[in-house]
Amino acid sequence: MEVVGDALVFLRTLKTKYGLGAVSVRVFGYTHNIILDPTLAKRAFEHPPASFDPTSITWTILHRVFGAPAASQHQYISVFRRMCALLTKYFLKRQYAAEIIARTATNMAEILPQLIQVPGHGDCANTATQLPPLVRRSFSRATLQALTGKTFLDAHPTLLDDLWTLDESFAELALGVPSWLPIPKLRRASAARTRLTHALEHFITLEQDAQDPTASDAIRSLNELWRSENIPIPARTAILTSIFWAMQPNSTNAAFWMLLRILSTDNLAERIRSETAPFIHPTPTSTSSININISTNTHDLPNSCPLLRACFHETLRLHHGPWSTRRTRSAITLHTDKETYLIPCNEYIHVPHGLEYTSETHFQDAKTFNPDRFLRPEARTESLHFFGAGSSMCKGYAYAEASILVFVACALHTWDIKPAHGQWKLPRAKSTGGVERAVEDVDVSVTVRRL
């Protein structure tokens, strides 16, 4: 995973220079088939679900990365589909997703104005900070608090940092590298996972005993399912950790890149403020802060603010390289007009959706940030698969999109953000197999907006 970015360049070369539709590599005793041709990828996803093992990959990650006990595998598999149904219900279905998006928006309206402390009444002094941690402290807190409630996060202030520490070693843990090896970041990840486990044991107890009324209905429903099926607490904490992790690094990184791209593009921030004004209503306070009043229909933001949404799509196009992965349960055959590929049972299929995102064949000036390209009538985003495809598509993609759009709109209405050193400069980034992670700070000067 450390070289995913270089891998995409290499795979793109194989496809364009040699015309290969797929390549196979053998790693740790397993054959991995990487699909390069979009037609082949479509054929793969058209195979019936019975052709693939729906749980082997998710269980492996749950066990190796998040610490689920090996003895819980059968119980996990027995409730897997019902868990997916619950996640789909609360994060995709409009009437339920609207509730959690509203909780998130309320959190953002409370958290963002408090993060920049400006001394004195009416004073407009600047606060020097770095943009990546500013986004983490605001976006990450608001989204996770929407699920867990405020009481739990206040009691466990290191939880967000622990999720990020665990994420830094995700690839190594997923590959089965023992966490006890004397590798500093693996040791840090192991310690973070232990703290997360203890914190979530406390959370499950609070929720189970109805001591935390601020927890979301989604979490309550999951816990009721686990309790009814006698899922042990260690397995529950591992599943919750995986859900919280899934909400954090990718979405937070996307929020950072989107905000930075908007700020560094001439006049784009003002265009976004104008477009989102019907939803975000900042009002001045008696001090140098502001109150953010958010419309009750923020779940409609993606459909009502096409420019904001176009910025989201363009950000993911440039900074996201998602892969879809399946493990075959039976042999499958993939055809194009020129080639036929046979993929035997118990092999992996990988589709790197980001292969074409920065290709001049598909996008004019492909490496230029230009959200207006997605405002054209002929623009299509369905084939870009930002959140995976088929049965492995992220169950929380609608919530992720809405929460990022709400955050960026709130941030632009709350703060004036300028580069600390004269001009905007994009930081170096590290490819992760998801949304890129900035590996350099972006120094900024932040002022609460004067209305």
N, C-alpha and C positions, 0 to 999 in steps of 0.2 A: 504493500500500500504506500510505502514511502516514495515509490517511483511511478505512481499511477500517471502523473502528468507526462513523464517521459514515455511511459508505455503507450499513451494515447497517440503521441507523435509517431512512435514506432509502428503501431497498428495502422495508423492512417497511411503511412508509407507502404505497408504491405498491401493495403487495399488499392491505393491509387497507382502505385508503380508496377505491382505484380498482378493486380486484378484478383486477389484472393478474396473469397467470400467468407472463409472461416479458417481458423488455425487451431491446432490442438497442442497443449503442453501438458507434461506430466509432472506433478508436484506432490511430494509426500505420499506417493503411492496412488494418487487419484488423477484421472484424466480430466482436464479442463478444456472445454471447447468454447472458443471465443468467436462470436458471430460478428462479422464485419459488414456484411451486406444487409441493408434494411429489409429487403424482401425476405431473406432467410429469417431475420429476426421476427418479422410478422408471421411467417409460417410457424415458427416455434411457438409463439403465443397463441396460435390458433388450435394447437393440439389440446385435446380434452384434459381437464385437470387431473384425471386418473393417470395420465402419463407421467406425472411428476410427484415426487414426495413432498408434501406441503410443510412438513415439520422438521425434517432432518437438519436443515441449515439453521433455522431459528433456534432449535434446541441446542445445537453445537455452540452457537454464540451465547445463548443464555447460560449454558454450563461453563464454558471456558472464560467468558468475559465477565459475566455478572454473578457467577458463583452459585448457580442453582445446583443443589445436590444431585448426584447421579441417580440416586434412588427415586427421585421424583419424576423421572422422564415419562413413565407410563401415565402418571396422573396429569402431567402437563399436556401430553398428546390428547388425553381424553377430554380436556376442556378447551383445547386450542381454538376450535371453530366457534365455540360460544364466546370466547374472549374476543375474537376478531369481529363477531357480530355486535358485541357491546361497543367496541371501539368505533366501528362503523356508525352505529346508532348515534353516539354522543359527539363524534367529530365530523361526520359527513351529512347526516340528515338535518335538514334546515331547522326544524323546530327545536332540536336539542343543541345543535352547533351554535345557534344564535345565543343561547344562554351562556355558554362558556366563553364565546367571543365577547359578550357584554361584560362578563366578569373580568376578562383580560383588559378590556378597554378601561374599565373603572380603575383597575390597578395602575395602569399606565398614567391615567389622569392624576392619580395621587402621588405616584413615585417620581415621575419626571421633574416636576417643579421643585421637589425637595433635594434633588441631587446636586444642583448648582447653588451654593450658598453665597449670596451677594451681600456684603455688609452694608448696613446703613439704609435709611429710608430714601428711596428715590435714587440711590447710588447705582451707577451702571458699570461698576468695575468688572473686569474680565476675570474669569477663572481659567487657569491653565490646567489642562488635563490631557489624557490620551483618549482617542476615540474608541479603540477596541474595548478597553475596560469600562468606559462609560456606557457603551451599548450593553455589555454583559450585566452591569449592575442594574440597568433599567429593564431591558427587554427580558433577560433571563428570569429576573425576579418576578416580573409581572405575569409571565406565562406560567411559570411553575406555581406561583401563588394561586392562580386561577383553579388549579387542580387540588392543591393540598390545603389551601386556606392560609391565613397569615400566622395563626398561632404556631403551627408546626415549623414554618420557616424561621420565625423569630427564635424558636428554641434551638434551632440547628443552623447557626449562621455560616458554617463551613460547607454546607451541603452543595451549593452551586459550584464552589471551587473544587470540591471532591469529584463532581461529575466531569468537570473539565480535565482534571488530573487523570481520571480513569480513561477518558477519551484519548489522551495522548499516547496510551499504550494499547489502544483497541486492536490494531492490526496484529501486534505481537501476541496478545492474548488469544485472539481469534484463531491464529495459526497454531496455538497450542504450546507456545513458549512458556516454560514453567515460571510462575511469578516469583519463585524463591531464588532464581538465579541472581548473582550479584551484579545486576544491571540497575543503576540508580532509578531510572524512570519506571521500571517494572516494580521495584520496591515501593516507590511512591504510589503507584497505581494500586498495589495490593493493600497498602495502608488506607488509601482512600476508599477502596471497596469495603474494607472492614468497618470504617466509620459510617459509610452509607447503609450498610446492613444493620448496624445498631440503631441508627436514626430511624430507619423505616420499620424496624420492629416496634419502636416506640410509636410511630405514626399509625401502624395497623392496630395497635392496642388502643390508642386514643379513639380512632374511628370506630372500632368494634364496640367500644364501651360508650359510644355516642358522646364522648367528651369534647369533640371538636366539631361543632355545628357548621364551621366554615368550609369543611371539605366538600368537594364537588360531588354531584350525583354520579358522575362517571366512576369515580374512585369507590364510592359506596356500592355501586352495582357490581363492580369487579370483586370487591371484598366479599359481598354476599355470595357470589358465584363460588369463589374459592372456599368459603366457609361451608357451603352446602355440599361441596365435593371433597371436603376434608384435605384440601391442599395444605401442606405443612407451612409454617411461618417462613422458614428459610427459602422455600420456593417462591412464596409470595413476595418477599423482599427482593429477590432476584428479578422477578417479572416487573415489579414497580420500578426498580432501578433502570431496567431496560426501557421502560416507557418514558421515564423522566429524561434518560439520556437521549432517546430519540427526539424529544422535544427541544433539546438544548443546542448542542454544537452546530448542527446544520442550519437550523433556523436563525440562531444568533449570528452566525457568520454571514448568512444571507442578509440579515437586517443591517449589519455593519457595512457590507459592500454596497448595498442599495443606497444607504444614507450617504456614504462617501461619494459614490458616483453622481448622485443628484447634486450634492454640494459642490462638486468639482466641475460641473457642467454649467456653462453660462446661462443664467436666467431660469434654469430649470426649477430651482427651489421655489421661486416666486410663482411659477406656473402651477406647481403642485399645491402651494398654499391656496391659490385662488380656486383650484378645482375642488379641494377638500374642505373649503370654508363652510359649506352647508352641514358638514358633519362634526367639525371641530370648532368650538367656540371659546377662545381664550379671553379672559377678562382680568384686568389688573386688580391687584390687592393693595392694601394700605402700605405694604412694604414694597420692596423691589422685585417681588415674585409675581406670579400670575396663577389664576385658577384655570383649569382646563375642563370645560363642559363638553361632554361627548354625546352626540345624538344616540337615541335608543336603537336606531337601525344601522349600527356600524357593520353588521353582518352583510349589508348591501354595498359596502365600500368597493369590493372588487368589481361589481357590475356597474356601479354608478360613477366610478372615477377611472376612465380608460387610460389616461396618461399615467396615473400612479401605477396601475396594473401593468402597463407597457414597460415601465421602469423595472418592475419586479421581474418580468419575463426576460428583459435584456440583461439584467444583473445575473440571473441564473444561467443565461446562455454563455456569458463570459466567465463565470466563476464557479460553475457547477458541472461535475462530470459523473452523473449517476450511472450505476450498473444494476442490471436485473440479473438475478441468479436463480437457476433451477437445478435440481438433481433428478435425473430421470429414474422413473420406476420401471419403465419398459423401454425397449429400443424404439427410437423414432427416426423418421426419414424426413429430410428437408430438401425441397426442390427449388431450383430456379430454371430459367430457360436454358442455361448452359451447364449447370452443375447439379449433382445430387450428393447429399451428405448423409451418412448413416451414423447415428449417435447411439451407442449401445446402452444397455441398462446400467444404472449406478455410475453414470458419468455426469459431470457438471456442464451446464450451459451458461455462459456469461454473455450478456449483451451490453457493451459500453455505449450508452445512449449519447454521451458527450462527444462521440467520435466526429460528428458532423457540425457541432455547434460553432466552431471557429473556422470552418472550411469556406473558402471563397466560392466553392461550387454551389453552396446553399445560401450564403449570405454575402451581399455586397459589402465591401469594407468590413469584413467579418470581425476584425479585432478592434473596431471602433465602437464605443458606447453610443448607441443611437436608438433610444426607445421609440422614436417616431416610426421606425420600421414596423413595429407591431400595431400601429394605428392605421396602416393601410388596409383597404378592403380585402386584398388578397392574402393578408397575413394569416398564418395558421400556427397555432401552438399545440394542437392535439398530438402531432407527431413528434414533439420534442421530448416527451416523457421525462419531465423534470423530476417527477416523484415515482419513477419506476413505471412498470406496465403490467397488465394482467393481474393475476391473483396476488402477486407480490407488491402491487402498488401500495405506497404508504397510506395507511388508513386515516392518518391525520392531515392529509395534504390540504384540505379545504381550510382547516383551522390554522395550519402553518401559514398559508397565504394571507388569510384575513388578519392574523395577529401581526405579521410583518408589515402589512399595509397600514394598519392602525398605528403601529409604533412609529413608522417613518413619518406619517402625517402628524402625529402628536409631537414628535421631536422637532419637526420643522416649524410648528406653531408655537412651541415652547421656547426654543433656543435660537439664537443667532450663533452660528458656528463658523469660525474662520480658521484658516491654517495659521499656525503659530509662527511660521517662518516665511511668510510672504506668498508662496504659491502652493497649490495642492500638488501632492506627489503620491502616486499609488505605492503602497508598501510591497515589499517582496512577499510572495505567498507560497504556501506549501500545499501541494495536492494531497487530498485525503481519500479520494474515492467518493466524496460527497462534495459539499461546498468548500472551496479553498479556505485555508486558515491564514490570516495575516501573521507573518513572523517578525514584523517590525512594528513599532508603535507609530501612531500618527498623532503628532503633537498638535493640539488645537487650542484655540482661545474661545471660550463659551460665555455668552452673555444671555441672561434672561431677556426675551424680546420686549421691547418697549412698544406698547400698543397706542 
